Amino acid sequence: RFRFKHHYLLHTLDSGILLPLLEAIGSRRSVRIVNFSPRSRGREMLHWVCPMHIWISTQDGRQYLMCYHYSFRKMMCFRLDYIRSVQAWTDEPWFEELRARCAQYRAHLWGTSVGTGRQVNHLEMTIFFGPGEDFIPRRLEREKRNGTVDILDDHTCRFSTDVYDASELIPWLRTFIGRIVSLECSDNTVVEQFWADLETMSSLYGGDA
């Protein structure tokens, strides 16, 4: 009766956290979560949030909670396997307004990082494709999570997007190495990181020789 394209049984243990979060979303209630993260140096932190969505990565099956953080006053994502406990708190009268705000954030998210949540970064990548390689622009259209693809001429196309954290695109951008004509980003550290990684890879494979 059921078929799964991506089925990750290893995350079954997170169901004890997933269920109360889904119940809170359904009843439009805020929750208090106890979260543990390696970045917090082993400390458990208490957060008061309004859960909005549950995201599941099709790459590794990792599950995330997309929520509004009352103290930080912005949208945030938490990994479910880092959440220790969930406690239902109060009814959220502004739930629909927060959900509309969440939808605006999602339009500029590539992954789960919202960065500072204050401004978006503009990124453009121009790609070369040869005769009979129309699958390249089609691949851009199929794989992009937001943004646009414009055909510039018979052999080049441009992908453009505005995201909160452009560094999340780097792994995907690397898959076009050998075809990239130009790469520009309003956050120049993203471009610098991309080319620095390429130089490191080249040296590992004997590029210096």
Buried (B, 14 or more C-beta within 10 A) or exposed (E): EEEEEEEBEEBEEBEEBBEBBEBBBEEBBBBBBBBBBEEEEEEEEEBBBBBBBBBBEEEEEBBBBBBBBBEEEBBBBBBBBBBEBBEBBEEBEEBEEBBEBBEEBBEBBBBBBBBEBEEBBBBBBBBBBEEEEEEBBEBBEEEBEEBEBEEEEEBBBBBBBBBBBBBBBEEBBEEBEEBBEEBEBBBEEBBEBBEEBBEEEEEEEEEEE
